[in-house]
Amino acid sequence: MGLIMSIIVGALAGFLGSRIMNEPSGALKNILLGIAGGFVGGLIFRFLGLKATGTVGTLIMSVVGACACIWLGRMFLH
């Protein structure tokens, strides 16, 4: 059940991040972006001394990370 929940949270985080950053994306890109966003968001939160707890905290952290991934992608690829 944990893997399924991670995929759902990742897809939602990727979807929200792509909407916030106005980035067109499909379902697979959203899932991958959300998973990468969770990792990047975790690094950002740890650097800032913050801790995400629970599903909502994890979702917020992943959205922040997804936005950071989109921003970095735009910096290096466009």
mmCIF file of the N, C-alpha and C atoms, coordinates in Angstrom:
data_MODEL
# 
_entry.id   MODEL 
# 
loop_
_atom_site.group_PDB 
_atom_site.id 
_atom_site.type_symbol 
_atom_site.label_atom_id 
_atom_site.label_alt_id 
_atom_site.label_comp_id 
_atom_site.label_asym_id 
_atom_site.label_entity_id 
_atom_site.label_seq_id 
_atom_site.pdbx_PDB_ins_code 
_atom_site.Cartn_x 
_atom_site.Cartn_y 
_atom_site.Cartn_z 
_atom_site.occupancy 
_atom_site.B_iso_or_equiv 
_atom_site.pdbx_formal_charge 
_atom_site.auth_seq_id 
_atom_site.auth_comp_id 
_atom_site.auth_asym_id 
_atom_site.auth_atom_id 
_atom_site.pdbx_PDB_model_num 
ATOM 1   N N  . MET A 1 1  ? 0.813  -1.198 0.000   1.00 0.00 ? 1  MET A N  1 
ATOM 2   C CA . MET A 1 1  ? 0.000  0.000  0.000   1.00 0.00 ? 1  MET A CA 1 
ATOM 3   C C  . MET A 1 1  ? 0.851  1.255  0.000   1.00 0.00 ? 1  MET A C  1 
ATOM 4   N N  . GLY A 1 2  ? 2.039  1.217  0.587   1.00 0.00 ? 2  GLY A N  1 
ATOM 5   C CA . GLY A 1 2  ? 2.918  2.376  0.641   1.00 0.00 ? 2  GLY A CA 1 
ATOM 6   C C  . GLY A 1 2  ? 3.386  2.817  -0.737  1.00 0.00 ? 2  GLY A C  1 
ATOM 7   N N  . LEU A 1 3  ? 3.682  1.869  -1.617  1.00 0.00 ? 3  LEU A N  1 
ATOM 8   C CA . LEU A 1 3  ? 4.129  2.192  -2.967  1.00 0.00 ? 3  LEU A CA 1 
ATOM 9   C C  . LEU A 1 3  ? 3.014  2.867  -3.756  1.00 0.00 ? 3  LEU A C  1 
ATOM 10  N N  . ILE A 1 4  ? 1.812  2.354  -3.633  1.00 0.00 ? 4  ILE A N  1 
ATOM 11  C CA . ILE A 1 4  ? 0.668  2.940  -4.345  1.00 0.00 ? 4  ILE A CA 1 
ATOM 12  C C  . ILE A 1 4  ? 0.418  4.360  -3.849  1.00 0.00 ? 4  ILE A C  1 
ATOM 13  N N  . MET A 1 5  ? 0.492  4.570  -2.544  1.00 0.00 ? 5  MET A N  1 
ATOM 14  C CA . MET A 1 5  ? 0.289  5.907  -1.983  1.00 0.00 ? 5  MET A CA 1 
ATOM 15  C C  . MET A 1 5  ? 1.388  6.855  -2.444  1.00 0.00 ? 5  MET A C  1 
ATOM 16  N N  . SER A 1 6  ? 2.616  6.376  -2.530  1.00 0.00 ? 6  SER A N  1 
ATOM 17  C CA . SER A 1 6  ? 3.722  7.204  -3.009  1.00 0.00 ? 6  SER A CA 1 
ATOM 18  C C  . SER A 1 6  ? 3.513  7.625  -4.461  1.00 0.00 ? 6  SER A C  1 
ATOM 19  N N  . ILE A 1 7  ? 3.025  6.720  -5.282  1.00 0.00 ? 7  ILE A N  1 
ATOM 20  C CA . ILE A 1 7  ? 2.758  7.039  -6.688  1.00 0.00 ? 7  ILE A CA 1 
ATOM 21  C C  . ILE A 1 7  ? 1.634  8.061  -6.792  1.00 0.00 ? 7  ILE A C  1 
ATOM 22  N N  . ILE A 1 8  ? 0.593  7.890  -5.987  1.00 0.00 ? 8  ILE A N  1 
ATOM 23  C CA . ILE A 1 8  ? -0.529 8.834  -6.010  1.00 0.00 ? 8  ILE A CA 1 
ATOM 24  C C  . ILE A 1 8  ? -0.082 10.215 -5.548  1.00 0.00 ? 8  ILE A C  1 
ATOM 25  N N  . VAL A 1 9  ? 0.654  10.280 -4.443  1.00 0.00 ? 9  VAL A N  1 
ATOM 26  C CA . VAL A 1 9  ? 1.152  11.566 -3.942  1.00 0.00 ? 9  VAL A CA 1 
ATOM 27  C C  . VAL A 1 9  ? 2.118  12.174 -4.954  1.00 0.00 ? 9  VAL A C  1 
ATOM 28  N N  . GLY A 1 10 ? 2.969  11.357 -5.561  1.00 0.00 ? 10 GLY A N  1 
ATOM 29  C CA . GLY A 1 10 ? 3.904  11.841 -6.582  1.00 0.00 ? 10 GLY A CA 1 
ATOM 30  C C  . GLY A 1 10 ? 3.187  12.398 -7.795  1.00 0.00 ? 10 GLY A C  1 
ATOM 31  N N  . ALA A 1 11 ? 2.158  11.703 -8.252  1.00 0.00 ? 11 ALA A N  1 
ATOM 32  C CA . ALA A 1 11 ? 1.395  12.183 -9.407  1.00 0.00 ? 11 ALA A CA 1 
ATOM 33  C C  . ALA A 1 11 ? 0.695  13.496 -9.088  1.00 0.00 ? 11 ALA A C  1 
ATOM 34  N N  . LEU A 1 12 ? 0.116  13.587 -7.906  1.00 0.00 ? 12 LEU A N  1 
ATOM 35  C CA . LEU A 1 12 ? -0.565 14.814 -7.503  1.00 0.00 ? 12 LEU A CA 1 
ATOM 36  C C  . LEU A 1 12 ? 0.434  15.963 -7.341  1.00 0.00 ? 12 LEU A C  1 
ATOM 37  N N  . ALA A 1 13 ? 1.583  15.687 -6.750  1.00 0.00 ? 13 ALA A N  1 
ATOM 38  C CA . ALA A 1 13 ? 2.612  16.719 -6.575  1.00 0.00 ? 13 ALA A CA 1 
ATOM 39  C C  . ALA A 1 13 ? 3.129  17.189 -7.931  1.00 0.00 ? 13 ALA A C  1 
ATOM 40  N N  . GLY A 1 14 ? 3.360  16.263 -8.843  1.00 0.00 ? 14 GLY A N  1 
ATOM 41  C CA . GLY A 1 14 ? 3.804  16.630 -10.185 1.00 0.00 ? 14 GLY A CA 1 
ATOM 42  C C  . GLY A 1 14 ? 2.761  17.447 -10.923 1.00 0.00 ? 14 GLY A C  1 
ATOM 43  N N  . PHE A 1 15 ? 1.498  17.063 -10.786 1.00 0.00 ? 15 PHE A N  1 
ATOM 44  C CA . PHE A 1 15 ? 0.401  17.799 -11.411 1.00 0.00 ? 15 PHE A CA 1 
ATOM 45  C C  . PHE A 1 15 ? 0.326  19.221 -10.864 1.00 0.00 ? 15 PHE A C  1 
ATOM 46  N N  . LEU A 1 16 ? 0.352  19.355 -9.539  1.00 0.00 ? 16 LEU A N  1 
ATOM 47  C CA . LEU A 1 16 ? 0.277  20.684 -8.922  1.00 0.00 ? 16 LEU A CA 1 
ATOM 48  C C  . LEU A 1 16 ? 1.495  21.536 -9.279  1.00 0.00 ? 16 LEU A C  1 
ATOM 49  N N  . GLY A 1 17 ? 2.668  20.933 -9.247  1.00 0.00 ? 17 GLY A N  1 
ATOM 50  C CA . GLY A 1 17 ? 3.886  21.662 -9.607  1.00 0.00 ? 17 GLY A CA 1 
ATOM 51  C C  . GLY A 1 17 ? 3.869  22.139 -11.047 1.00 0.00 ? 17 GLY A C  1 
ATOM 52  N N  . SER A 1 18 ? 3.384  21.289 -11.951 1.00 0.00 ? 18 SER A N  1 
ATOM 53  C CA . SER A 1 18 ? 3.322  21.699 -13.354 1.00 0.00 ? 18 SER A CA 1 
ATOM 54  C C  . SER A 1 18 ? 2.291  22.798 -13.571 1.00 0.00 ? 18 SER A C  1 
ATOM 55  N N  . ARG A 1 19 ? 1.212  22.790 -12.805 1.00 0.00 ? 19 ARG A N  1 
ATOM 56  C CA . ARG A 1 19 ? 0.203  23.856 -12.912 1.00 0.00 ? 19 ARG A CA 1 
ATOM 57  C C  . ARG A 1 19 ? 0.726  25.166 -12.326 1.00 0.00 ? 19 ARG A C  1 
ATOM 58  N N  . ILE A 1 20 ? 1.413  25.089 -11.202 1.00 0.00 ? 20 ILE A N  1 
ATOM 59  C CA . ILE A 1 20 ? 1.983  26.291 -10.579 1.00 0.00 ? 20 ILE A CA 1 
ATOM 60  C C  . ILE A 1 20 ? 3.011  26.927 -11.510 1.00 0.00 ? 20 ILE A C  1 
ATOM 61  N N  . MET A 1 21 ? 3.837  26.109 -12.139 1.00 0.00 ? 21 MET A N  1 
ATOM 62  C CA . MET A 1 21 ? 4.906  26.617 -13.001 1.00 0.00 ? 21 MET A CA 1 
ATOM 63  C C  . MET A 1 21 ? 4.459  26.767 -14.454 1.00 0.00 ? 21 MET A C  1 
ATOM 64  N N  . ASN A 1 22 ? 3.191  26.485 -14.738 1.00 0.00 ? 22 ASN A N  1 
ATOM 65  C CA . ASN A 1 22 ? 2.626  26.597 -16.091 1.00 0.00 ? 22 ASN A CA 1 
ATOM 66  C C  . ASN A 1 22 ? 3.430  25.773 -17.103 1.00 0.00 ? 22 ASN A C  1 
ATOM 67  N N  . GLU A 1 23 ? 3.624  24.517 -16.765 1.00 0.00 ? 23 GLU A N  1 
ATOM 68  C CA . GLU A 1 23 ? 4.407  23.584 -17.573 1.00 0.00 ? 23 GLU A CA 1 
ATOM 69  C C  . GLU A 1 23 ? 3.483  22.490 -18.088 1.00 0.00 ? 23 GLU A C  1 
ATOM 70  N N  . PRO A 1 24 ? 3.341  22.337 -19.413 1.00 0.00 ? 24 PRO A N  1 
ATOM 71  C CA . PRO A 1 24 ? 2.483  21.268 -19.920 1.00 0.00 ? 24 PRO A CA 1 
ATOM 72  C C  . PRO A 1 24 ? 3.088  19.892 -19.622 1.00 0.00 ? 24 PRO A C  1 
ATOM 73  N N  . SER A 1 25 ? 2.245  18.961 -19.203 1.00 0.00 ? 25 SER A N  1 
ATOM 74  C CA . SER A 1 25 ? 2.759  17.624 -18.891 1.00 0.00 ? 25 SER A CA 1 
ATOM 75  C C  . SER A 1 25 ? 1.638  16.599 -18.937 1.00 0.00 ? 25 SER A C  1 
ATOM 76  N N  . GLY A 1 26 ? 2.051  15.339 -19.082 1.00 0.00 ? 26 GLY A N  1 
ATOM 77  C CA . GLY A 1 26 ? 1.121  14.233 -19.072 1.00 0.00 ? 26 GLY A CA 1 
ATOM 78  C C  . GLY A 1 26 ? 1.224  13.472 -17.765 1.00 0.00 ? 26 GLY A C  1 
ATOM 79  N N  . ALA A 1 27 ? 0.489  12.386 -17.668 1.00 0.00 ? 27 ALA A N  1 
ATOM 80  C CA . ALA A 1 27 ? 0.420  11.617 -16.427 1.00 0.00 ? 27 ALA A CA 1 
ATOM 81  C C  . ALA A 1 27 ? 1.781  11.040 -16.033 1.00 0.00 ? 27 ALA A C  1 
ATOM 82  N N  . LEU A 1 28 ? 2.491  10.449 -16.982 1.00 0.00 ? 28 LEU A N  1 
ATOM 83  C CA . LEU A 1 28 ? 3.787  9.844  -16.664 1.00 0.00 ? 28 LEU A CA 1 
ATOM 84  C C  . LEU A 1 28 ? 4.791  10.911 -16.229 1.00 0.00 ? 28 LEU A C  1 
ATOM 85  N N  . LYS A 1 29 ? 4.812  12.031 -16.934 1.00 0.00 ? 29 LYS A N  1 
ATOM 86  C CA . LYS A 1 29 ? 5.717  13.118 -16.553 1.00 0.00 ? 29 LYS A CA 1 
ATOM 87  C C  . LYS A 1 29 ? 5.371  13.640 -15.160 1.00 0.00 ? 29 LYS A C  1 
ATOM 88  N N  . ASN A 1 30 ? 4.073  13.721 -14.842 1.00 0.00 ? 30 ASN A N  1 
ATOM 89  C CA . ASN A 1 30 ? 3.664  14.170 -13.514 1.00 0.00 ? 30 ASN A CA 1 
ATOM 90  C C  . ASN A 1 30 ? 4.159  13.224 -12.426 1.00 0.00 ? 30 ASN A C  1 
ATOM 91  N N  . ILE A 1 31 ? 4.037  11.931 -12.653 1.00 0.00 ? 31 ILE A N  1 
ATOM 92  C CA . ILE A 1 31 ? 4.487  10.943 -11.668 1.00 0.00 ? 31 ILE A CA 1 
ATOM 93  C C  . ILE A 1 31 ? 5.995  11.054 -11.464 1.00 0.00 ? 31 ILE A C  1 
ATOM 94  N N  . LEU A 1 32 ? 6.744  11.104 -12.565 1.00 0.00 ? 32 LEU A N  1 
ATOM 95  C CA . LEU A 1 32 ? 8.200  11.206 -12.462 1.00 0.00 ? 32 LEU A CA 1 
ATOM 96  C C  . LEU A 1 32 ? 8.622  12.529 -11.834 1.00 0.00 ? 32 LEU A C  1 
ATOM 97  N N  . LEU A 1 33 ? 7.939  13.592 -12.205 1.00 0.00 ? 33 LEU A N  1 
ATOM 98  C CA . LEU A 1 33 ? 8.242  14.901 -11.635 1.00 0.00 ? 33 LEU A CA 1 
ATOM 99  C C  . LEU A 1 33 ? 7.940  14.928 -10.139 1.00 0.00 ? 33 LEU A C  1 
ATOM 100 N N  . GLY A 1 34 ? 6.851  14.296 -9.739  1.00 0.00 ? 34 GLY A N  1 
ATOM 101 C CA . GLY A 1 34 ? 6.508  14.231 -8.321  1.00 0.00 ? 34 GLY A CA 1 
ATOM 102 C C  . GLY A 1 34 ? 7.495  13.418 -7.508  1.00 0.00 ? 34 GLY A C  1 
ATOM 103 N N  . ILE A 1 35 ? 7.962  12.316 -8.067  1.00 0.00 ? 35 ILE A N  1 
ATOM 104 C CA . ILE A 1 35 ? 8.949  11.484 -7.369  1.00 0.00 ? 35 ILE A CA 1 
ATOM 105 C C  . ILE A 1 35 ? 10.266 12.241 -7.239  1.00 0.00 ? 35 ILE A C  1 
ATOM 106 N N  . ALA A 1 36 ? 10.720 12.845 -8.341  1.00 0.00 ? 36 ALA A N  1 
ATOM 107 C CA . ALA A 1 36 ? 11.942 13.658 -8.284  1.00 0.00 ? 36 ALA A CA 1 
ATOM 108 C C  . ALA A 1 36 ? 11.734 14.846 -7.352  1.00 0.00 ? 36 ALA A C  1 
ATOM 109 N N  . GLY A 1 37 ? 10.537 15.418 -7.393  1.00 0.00 ? 37 GLY A N  1 
ATOM 110 C CA . GLY A 1 37 ? 10.212 16.546 -6.527  1.00 0.00 ? 37 GLY A CA 1 
ATOM 111 C C  . GLY A 1 37 ? 10.265 16.174 -5.059  1.00 0.00 ? 37 GLY A C  1 
ATOM 112 N N  . GLY A 1 38 ? 9.848  14.961 -4.731  1.00 0.00 ? 38 GLY A N  1 
ATOM 113 C CA . GLY A 1 38 ? 9.931  14.493 -3.349  1.00 0.00 ? 38 GLY A CA 1 
ATOM 114 C C  . GLY A 1 38 ? 11.365 14.431 -2.869  1.00 0.00 ? 38 GLY A C  1 
ATOM 115 N N  . PHE A 1 39 ? 12.248 13.959 -3.724  1.00 0.00 ? 39 PHE A N  1 
ATOM 116 C CA . PHE A 1 39 ? 13.667 13.886 -3.374  1.00 0.00 ? 39 PHE A CA 1 
ATOM 117 C C  . PHE A 1 39 ? 14.263 15.287 -3.232  1.00 0.00 ? 39 PHE A C  1 
ATOM 118 N N  . VAL A 1 40 ? 14.042 16.129 -4.252  1.00 0.00 ? 40 VAL A N  1 
ATOM 119 C CA . VAL A 1 40 ? 14.591 17.489 -4.236  1.00 0.00 ? 40 VAL A CA 1 
ATOM 120 C C  . VAL A 1 40 ? 13.973 18.306 -3.097  1.00 0.00 ? 40 VAL A C  1 
ATOM 121 N N  . GLY A 1 41 ? 12.662 18.167 -2.908  1.00 0.00 ? 41 GLY A N  1 
ATOM 122 C CA . GLY A 1 41 ? 11.990 18.866 -1.820  1.00 0.00 ? 41 GLY A CA 1 
ATOM 123 C C  . GLY A 1 41 ? 12.533 18.453 -0.463  1.00 0.00 ? 41 GLY A C  1 
ATOM 124 N N  . GLY A 1 42 ? 12.840 17.164 -0.313  1.00 0.00 ? 42 GLY A N  1 
ATOM 125 C CA . GLY A 1 42 ? 13.444 16.680 0.932   1.00 0.00 ? 42 GLY A CA 1 
ATOM 126 C C  . GLY A 1 42 ? 14.794 17.329 1.189   1.00 0.00 ? 42 GLY A C  1 
ATOM 127 N N  . LEU A 1 43 ? 15.595 17.473 0.139   1.00 0.00 ? 43 LEU A N  1 
ATOM 128 C CA . LEU A 1 43 ? 16.892 18.139 0.283   1.00 0.00 ? 43 LEU A CA 1 
ATOM 129 C C  . LEU A 1 43 ? 16.713 19.609 0.664   1.00 0.00 ? 43 LEU A C  1 
ATOM 130 N N  . ILE A 1 44 ? 15.783 20.276 -0.008  1.00 0.00 ? 44 ILE A N  1 
ATOM 131 C CA . ILE A 1 44 ? 15.536 21.696 0.276   1.00 0.00 ? 44 ILE A CA 1 
ATOM 132 C C  . ILE A 1 44 ? 15.047 21.866 1.711   1.00 0.00 ? 44 ILE A C  1 
ATOM 133 N N  . PHE A 1 45 ? 14.091 21.043 2.111   1.00 0.00 ? 45 PHE A N  1 
ATOM 134 C CA . PHE A 1 45 ? 13.543 21.164 3.464   1.00 0.00 ? 45 PHE A CA 1 
ATOM 135 C C  . PHE A 1 45 ? 14.607 20.885 4.522   1.00 0.00 ? 45 PHE A C  1 
ATOM 136 N N  . ARG A 1 46 ? 15.452 19.864 4.294   1.00 0.00 ? 46 ARG A N  1 
ATOM 137 C CA . ARG A 1 46 ? 16.518 19.565 5.243   1.00 0.00 ? 46 ARG A CA 1 
ATOM 138 C C  . ARG A 1 46 ? 17.514 20.716 5.339   1.00 0.00 ? 46 ARG A C  1 
ATOM 139 N N  . PHE A 1 47 ? 17.839 21.314 4.189   1.00 0.00 ? 47 PHE A N  1 
ATOM 140 C CA . PHE A 1 47 ? 18.761 22.449 4.168   1.00 0.00 ? 47 PHE A CA 1 
ATOM 141 C C  . PHE A 1 47 ? 18.194 23.622 4.969   1.00 0.00 ? 47 PHE A C  1 
ATOM 142 N N  . LEU A 1 48 ? 16.880 23.824 4.890   1.00 0.00 ? 48 LEU A N  1 
ATOM 143 C CA . LEU A 1 48 ? 16.230 24.914 5.614   1.00 0.00 ? 48 LEU A CA 1 
ATOM 144 C C  . LEU A 1 48 ? 15.903 24.558 7.066   1.00 0.00 ? 48 LEU A C  1 
ATOM 145 N N  . GLY A 1 49 ? 16.152 23.309 7.445   1.00 0.00 ? 49 GLY A N  1 
ATOM 146 C CA . GLY A 1 49 ? 15.879 22.883 8.811   1.00 0.00 ? 49 GLY A CA 1 
ATOM 147 C C  . GLY A 1 49 ? 14.420 22.572 9.069   1.00 0.00 ? 49 GLY A C  1 
ATOM 148 N N  . LEU A 1 50 ? 13.674 22.269 8.019   1.00 0.00 ? 50 LEU A N  1 
ATOM 149 C CA . LEU A 1 50 ? 12.249 21.946 8.149   1.00 0.00 ? 50 LEU A CA 1 
ATOM 150 C C  . LEU A 1 50 ? 12.033 20.450 8.034   1.00 0.00 ? 50 LEU A C  1 
ATOM 151 N N  . LYS A 1 51 ? 10.900 19.982 8.543   1.00 0.00 ? 51 LYS A N  1 
ATOM 152 C CA . LYS A 1 51 ? 10.569 18.569 8.459   1.00 0.00 ? 51 LYS A CA 1 
ATOM 153 C C  . LYS A 1 51 ? 9.118  18.435 8.023   1.00 0.00 ? 51 LYS A C  1 
ATOM 154 N N  . ALA A 1 52 ? 8.892  17.641 6.995   1.00 0.00 ? 52 ALA A N  1 
ATOM 155 C CA . ALA A 1 52 ? 7.535  17.390 6.513   1.00 0.00 ? 52 ALA A CA 1 
ATOM 156 C C  . ALA A 1 52 ? 7.003  16.138 7.193   1.00 0.00 ? 52 ALA A C  1 
ATOM 157 N N  . THR A 1 53 ? 5.831  16.256 7.808   1.00 0.00 ? 53 THR A N  1 
ATOM 158 C CA . THR A 1 53 ? 5.225  15.091 8.460   1.00 0.00 ? 53 THR A CA 1 
ATOM 159 C C  . THR A 1 53 ? 3.845  14.861 7.876   1.00 0.00 ? 53 THR A C  1 
ATOM 160 N N  . GLY A 1 54 ? 3.478  13.614 7.772   1.00 0.00 ? 54 GLY A N  1 
ATOM 161 C CA . GLY A 1 54 ? 2.161  13.257 7.267   1.00 0.00 ? 54 GLY A CA 1 
ATOM 162 C C  . GLY A 1 54 ? 2.068  13.374 5.755   1.00 0.00 ? 54 GLY A C  1 
ATOM 163 N N  . THR A 1 55 ? 0.933  12.981 5.240   1.00 0.00 ? 55 THR A N  1 
ATOM 164 C CA . THR A 1 55 ? 0.711  12.990 3.796   1.00 0.00 ? 55 THR A CA 1 
ATOM 165 C C  . THR A 1 55 ? 0.668  14.409 3.252   1.00 0.00 ? 55 THR A C  1 
ATOM 166 N N  . VAL A 1 56 ? 0.014  15.324 3.960   1.00 0.00 ? 56 VAL A N  1 
ATOM 167 C CA . VAL A 1 56 ? -0.086 16.705 3.486   1.00 0.00 ? 56 VAL A CA 1 
ATOM 168 C C  . VAL A 1 56 ? 1.293  17.368 3.484   1.00 0.00 ? 56 VAL A C  1 
ATOM 169 N N  . GLY A 1 57 ? 2.076  17.153 4.524   1.00 0.00 ? 57 GLY A N  1 
ATOM 170 C CA . GLY A 1 57 ? 3.426  17.703 4.584   1.00 0.00 ? 57 GLY A CA 1 
ATOM 171 C C  . GLY A 1 57 ? 4.307  17.162 3.476   1.00 0.00 ? 57 GLY A C  1 
ATOM 172 N N  . THR A 1 58 ? 4.187  15.872 3.222   1.00 0.00 ? 58 THR A N  1 
ATOM 173 C CA . THR A 1 58 ? 4.942  15.248 2.138   1.00 0.00 ? 58 THR A CA 1 
ATOM 174 C C  . THR A 1 58 ? 4.514  15.805 0.792   1.00 0.00 ? 58 THR A C  1 
ATOM 175 N N  . LEU A 1 59 ? 3.219  16.019 0.621   1.00 0.00 ? 59 LEU A N  1 
ATOM 176 C CA . LEU A 1 59 ? 2.704  16.581 -0.629  1.00 0.00 ? 59 LEU A CA 1 
ATOM 177 C C  . LEU A 1 59 ? 3.253  17.995 -0.840  1.00 0.00 ? 59 LEU A C  1 
ATOM 178 N N  . ILE A 1 60 ? 3.227  18.815 0.183   1.00 0.00 ? 60 ILE A N  1 
ATOM 179 C CA . ILE A 1 60 ? 3.749  20.191 0.078   1.00 0.00 ? 60 ILE A CA 1 
ATOM 180 C C  . ILE A 1 60 ? 5.239  20.159 -0.257  1.00 0.00 ? 60 ILE A C  1 
ATOM 181 N N  . MET A 1 61 ? 5.990  19.313 0.418   1.00 0.00 ? 61 MET A N  1 
ATOM 182 C CA . MET A 1 61 ? 7.418  19.184 0.167   1.00 0.00 ? 61 MET A CA 1 
ATOM 183 C C  . MET A 1 61 ? 7.668  18.739 -1.275  1.00 0.00 ? 61 MET A C  1 
ATOM 184 N N  . SER A 1 62 ? 6.880  17.800 -1.761  1.00 0.00 ? 62 SER A N  1 
ATOM 185 C CA . SER A 1 62 ? 7.044  17.299 -3.121  1.00 0.00 ? 62 SER A CA 1 
ATOM 186 C C  . SER A 1 62 ? 6.671  18.350 -4.156  1.00 0.00 ? 62 SER A C  1 
ATOM 187 N N  . VAL A 1 63 ? 5.651  19.147 -3.885  1.00 0.00 ? 63 VAL A N  1 
ATOM 188 C CA . VAL A 1 63 ? 5.262  20.213 -4.813  1.00 0.00 ? 63 VAL A CA 1 
ATOM 189 C C  . VAL A 1 63 ? 6.378  21.254 -4.897  1.00 0.00 ? 63 VAL A C  1 
ATOM 190 N N  . VAL A 1 64 ? 6.938  21.628 -3.755  1.00 0.00 ? 64 VAL A N  1 
ATOM 191 C CA . VAL A 1 64 ? 8.057  22.577 -3.748  1.00 0.00 ? 64 VAL A CA 1 
ATOM 192 C C  . VAL A 1 64 ? 9.226  22.001 -4.557  1.00 0.00 ? 64 VAL A C  1 
ATOM 193 N N  . GLY A 1 65 ? 9.510  20.735 -4.356  1.00 0.00 ? 65 GLY A N  1 
ATOM 194 C CA . GLY A 1 65 ? 10.589 20.082 -5.099  1.00 0.00 ? 65 GLY A CA 1 
ATOM 195 C C  . GLY A 1 65 ? 10.288 19.970 -6.581  1.00 0.00 ? 65 GLY A C  1 
ATOM 196 N N  . ALA A 1 66 ? 9.040  19.684 -6.936  1.00 0.00 ? 66 ALA A N  1 
ATOM 197 C CA . ALA A 1 66 ? 8.654  19.598 -8.350  1.00 0.00 ? 66 ALA A CA 1 
ATOM 198 C C  . ALA A 1 66 ? 8.819  20.957 -9.027  1.00 0.00 ? 66 ALA A C  1 
ATOM 199 N N  . CYS A 1 67 ? 8.429  22.023 -8.332  1.00 0.00 ? 67 CYS A N  1 
ATOM 200 C CA . CYS A 1 67 ? 8.612  23.377 -8.874  1.00 0.00 ? 67 CYS A CA 1 
ATOM 201 C C  . CYS A 1 67 ? 10.090 23.679 -9.064  1.00 0.00 ? 67 CYS A C  1 
ATOM 202 N N  . ALA A 1 68 ? 10.912 23.257 -8.116  1.00 0.00 ? 68 ALA A N  1 
ATOM 203 C CA . ALA A 1 68 ? 12.359 23.461 -8.225  1.00 0.00 ? 68 ALA A CA 1 
ATOM 204 C C  . ALA A 1 68 ? 12.927 22.671 -9.411  1.00 0.00 ? 68 ALA A C  1 
ATOM 205 N N  . CYS A 1 69 ? 12.434 21.450 -9.613  1.00 0.00 ? 69 CYS A N  1 
ATOM 206 C CA . CYS A 1 69 ? 12.892 20.640 -10.751 1.00 0.00 ? 69 CYS A CA 1 
ATOM 207 C C  . CYS A 1 69 ? 12.512 21.291 -12.074 1.00 0.00 ? 69 CYS A C  1 
ATOM 208 N N  . ILE A 1 70 ? 11.298 21.801 -12.169 1.00 0.00 ? 70 ILE A N  1 
ATOM 209 C CA . ILE A 1 70 ? 10.863 22.481 -13.393 1.00 0.00 ? 70 ILE A CA 1 
ATOM 210 C C  . ILE A 1 70 ? 11.722 23.713 -13.633 1.00 0.00 ? 70 ILE A C  1 
ATOM 211 N N  . TRP A 1 71 ? 11.960 24.487 -12.579 1.00 0.00 ? 71 TRP A N  1 
ATOM 212 C CA . TRP A 1 71 ? 12.771 25.695 -12.702 1.00 0.00 ? 71 TRP A CA 1 
ATOM 213 C C  . TRP A 1 71 ? 14.191 25.345 -13.173 1.00 0.00 ? 71 TRP A C  1 
ATOM 214 N N  . LEU A 1 72 ? 14.784 24.324 -12.560 1.00 0.00 ? 72 LEU A N  1 
ATOM 215 C CA . LEU A 1 72 ? 16.130 23.900 -12.964 1.00 0.00 ? 72 LEU A CA 1 
ATOM 216 C C  . LEU A 1 72 ? 16.138 23.404 -14.404 1.00 0.00 ? 72 LEU A C  1 
ATOM 217 N N  . GLY A 1 73 ? 15.109 22.650 -14.779 1.00 0.00 ? 73 GLY A N  1 
ATOM 218 C CA . GLY A 1 73 ? 15.017 22.174 -16.151 1.00 0.00 ? 73 GLY A CA 1 
ATOM 219 C C  . GLY A 1 73 ? 14.939 23.319 -17.137 1.00 0.00 ? 73 GLY A C  1 
ATOM 220 N N  . ARG A 1 74 ? 14.194 24.341 -16.811 1.00 0.00 ? 74 ARG A N  1 
ATOM 221 C CA . ARG A 1 74 ? 14.096 25.508 -17.688 1.00 0.00 ? 74 ARG A CA 1 
ATOM 222 C C  . ARG A 1 74 ? 15.431 26.245 -17.771 1.00 0.00 ? 74 ARG A C  1 
ATOM 223 N N  . MET A 1 75 ? 16.149 26.298 -16.670 1.00 0.00 ? 75 MET A N  1 
ATOM 224 C CA . MET A 1 75 ? 17.434 27.001 -16.649 1.00 0.00 ? 75 MET A CA 1 
ATOM 225 C C  . MET A 1 75 ? 18.450 26.312 -17.558 1.00 0.00 ? 75 MET A C  1 
ATOM 226 N N  . PHE A 1 76 ? 18.459 24.994 -17.548 1.00 0.00 ? 76 PHE A N  1 
ATOM 227 C CA . PHE A 1 76 ? 19.494 24.251 -18.287 1.00 0.00 ? 76 PHE A CA 1 
ATOM 228 C C  . PHE A 1 76 ? 19.055 23.792 -19.670 1.00 0.00 ? 76 PHE A C  1 
ATOM 229 N N  . LEU A 1 77 ? 17.765 23.663 -19.909 1.00 0.00 ? 77 LEU A N  1 
ATOM 230 C CA . LEU A 1 77 ? 17.305 23.109 -21.187 1.00 0.00 ? 77 LEU A CA 1 
ATOM 231 C C  . LEU A 1 77 ? 16.709 24.121 -22.139 1.00 0.00 ? 77 LEU A C  1 
ATOM 232 N N  . HIS A 1 78 ? 16.383 25.285 -21.663 1.00 0.00 ? 78 HIS A N  1 
ATOM 233 C CA . HIS A 1 78 ? 15.765 26.281 -22.557 1.00 0.00 ? 78 HIS A CA 1 
ATOM 234 C C  . HIS A 1 78 ? 16.695 27.405 -22.833 1.00 0.00 ? 78 HIS A C  1 
# 
